[in-house]
């Protein structure tokens, strides 16, 4: 099915809008996957806040031009599906990683990924997928901020405790004498 000029412009505008606000992008070759498998990937993507789109490479190159994902242009070769993380940088990588765990989906081949204007090889998928979500990152930060206060409170609490133990030891010593 061929797209006319207006439809192509709409696709480029839509992908460019998503790319401008995305945190990371993954380009993966979907050759050999069935329509049902791609549909299940899209359903999971909607649930996790990941934008997934099959776009012609020429249109994808135009869409990412001027965004931080311009570094992916040389990797846009062959039948590709683009996944953009909308909520946190690791969302698309976690989605693809989970999708690849299913045995029937092993035909999806990650070609490249990009974060922060820098392209990475497909081997970095695991590392990107292991990034914490926004909530996890906030909880880690709060734990780091809370730890010195907890230690300070325990130190302050130890002073009267040590005094009580010392007085008790003196009392026991005097009773024994």
N, C-alpha and C positions, 0 to 999 in steps of 0.2 A: 504494500500500500504506500503510494507516494504522497508526500505532503506538499501542499502548495506553499507559496512564499509566506502568506499570512500565518499559516499553521507553524511553519518553521520558526518564524519570528516569535510566535507565542511560546514555543517550546524553549527557545534560547532565553527569552525573558524570564520564564518560570525557573529554569535551572540556574540562571545567573542570580536571581533573587535569593534562591535557597543557598547557593554557594557563598553569597555575600555575608550571610548570617550564620553559616555552619562553622563548627569547631574543627572537624576533620572530614576527610573524604577517602573513600576506598573505590578503586576500579578493579572489577573482577570479570573474568571471561566466563560466560554462562553457556558456552557451546556444549551440547549434550544433555542439558537439563530439560525436563519436560515442563509443560505449561503449569501443571499442578504443583511442581516443586517451586517454580518461580512465584506462583500465587501464594504458596505457604510462606515463602520468604517475605513477600510484601505484607502479608497479614502480621507476621511477627514484627516487621519493621514499623508498622503503624502503632503497634502496642508499645514499642520501646522508644518512639520519638525519632525514628530514623527515616529520612527521605530516600526512597529507592526508586530509580528510574532507568529504563533502558533508553538510551539516546544514541542517535547516529554520531559517529566520532567527529565529523566536521561540525555538527551542531554543538557537541559537548566542548570542543576546542573554543568555539566562539563564546560559549556560555561562561567558561571559567576564565576567559581573558579579562584581565583587570582585577581579579580576585586573588586571594592568597593561594588558590589551587591552580594557578597558572603553571606551576612547576610540574603538573601532571600531563601537560599537553603531549610530551614525547611518548608517554605510556599509553595514550589513547589509540590503540591499534587492535583491530579485531572486534568481534561481537562482545561488547562490554555492558555491564550493569554498573551504575554509579550509586554509591550509598553515602549520604551526607549525614553526619551526626548533628542533630539540632540542639540537644540538651547538654550533653557532656562529651568530651573528646573521645572517650572509649566506647561509646554506645554502638557505633557502626561496627567496630572491630569485634565487640562481644557478640553482636548479632551474627556476623559472618562466621565467627569461630564456633558458635553454637550450631549454626546451620551446617557447617562442615563436619561436625561430630556425628551427624546421622550418616550412616553408611551409603545410602542411595544418593547423597548430595555431594559425593567426592569429585564430581566433574566440575564444580565451581572452582576456578583457579584465580587466586588473588594476583593481580599484576602489579599494583602499586598502591601506596597510601600516602596521604599528605596531612601534615599537622603544622599549623603556624607558618605556612609559606614554604615548607621544606618537604620534599618528596623522600620517601623511604622505600626500600625494597619490600617485597611481600613477606620476607622472613621476619620483619618487625611487627607482624600482626599480633603475635602473642603478647609482646610487650605493650602495645597500644591497648589491647583488650584488658590487660591487668591494671590499667589506670583506675584509680578510685572514682566512683560517681561523685556528684556534687555533695550529696548528703554524707558520704563516707569521708570526703576530704574535709568537710566542716567539722565532723566529729573528731577526726585526727587532730585538727588544729586546736579544737577546744580541749582535747586531752593534753596536748602539749602546753597549752596556756594554764591549765588547771594544776598540772603536776607540781610546779614550784610552790604554789599556794598550799597544796596538800602537805608537802614536805615541811613547809614553814609552820603550818598548824601542828603537825606531829612533833616538831622540835619544841615549840612553845609548850605543848602539852607534856612533854617529857620532863621539863624542869620541875613542876610541882610533883610529878610522879617520882622523880629521883629523890626529892626532898622527903617525901613520905617513906620511901624505902630506907633512906638513911636513918630517919628518926626511929623507924621500926627496928632496924638493926641495932641501934644504940639501946633501945628499950629491952630487946632480947638479951643483949650483952649484960645489962645491969641486972636483969632478973636472974641470969645464970650466975652472977657473982655473989 
